[in-house]
Amino acid sequence: MSQRRQQCADKIVARFRQTLGHDLAGQISEAQFNELKSLIREAMAEEAGSVAVELQQVVETLRAGQDKPELGL
């Protein structure tokens, strides 16, 4: 999963560089672009963690509903 996040962050930063243009992108160091990639990966990881928690809650809710007998209406 982290490799997918890395590839996605690379694409985002590459696209960002393109939108800046050559002159502006040249004013930003490679270390700063790498920091941006790192921030993007961290944000993606946090979001994935939040989604996992929400999904677990849904699973628990569904399982709790299965324990109840059906009324056959």
C-alpha atoms as one frame of an Amber mdcrd trajectory, in Angstrom:
protein
   0.000   0.000   0.000   2.795   2.442   0.795   4.251   1.982  -2.677   0.895
   3.026  -4.150   0.881   6.101  -1.907   4.453   6.870  -2.995   3.511   6.621
  -6.667   0.453   8.795  -6.140   2.468  11.429  -4.250   5.078  11.396  -7.031
   2.363  12.014  -9.633   0.813  14.825  -7.602   4.135  16.602  -7.134   5.070
  16.121 -10.798   1.751  17.653 -11.818   2.293  20.489  -9.338   5.712  21.184
 -10.861   4.089  21.401 -14.295   1.505  23.884 -13.080   4.238  26.041 -11.567
   6.204  26.230 -14.772   9.951  25.993 -15.187  10.862  29.354 -13.611   8.821
  28.954 -10.428   9.618  25.264 -10.033  13.305  26.180 -10.259  12.928  28.344
  -7.153  11.820  25.368  -5.075  14.494  22.968  -3.902  14.337  19.220  -4.425
  14.267  18.851  -0.627  11.124  20.991  -0.506   9.449  18.912  -3.207  10.411
  15.779  -1.265   8.884  17.279   1.875   5.689  17.928  -0.079   5.650  14.278
  -1.167   6.091  13.213   2.431   3.217  15.426   3.582   0.980  14.010   0.863
   1.838  10.420   1.855   1.155  11.189   5.520  -2.213  12.742   4.692  -3.144
   9.749   2.564  -2.134   7.348   5.340  -4.204   9.259   7.901  -7.220   9.218
   5.603  -6.793   5.497   4.957  -6.687   4.934   8.712  -9.903   6.902   9.186
 -11.611   4.927   6.440 -10.467   1.672   8.034 -11.983   2.701  11.380 -15.266
   3.672   9.720 -15.342   0.411   7.777 -14.750  -1.569  10.962 -17.693   0.237
  12.572 -19.925  -0.675   9.633 -18.832  -4.311   9.839 -19.578  -4.407  13.564
 -23.004  -2.845  12.978 -23.805  -5.389  10.276 -22.668  -8.278  12.445 -24.749
  -7.028  15.353 -27.788  -6.970  13.063 -27.221 -10.581  12.023 -27.569 -11.767
  15.594 -31.211 -10.693  15.669 -33.785 -13.205  14.481 -35.691 -12.375  11.313
 -39.389 -11.746  11.732 -40.282 -13.079   8.298 -42.566 -10.193   7.423
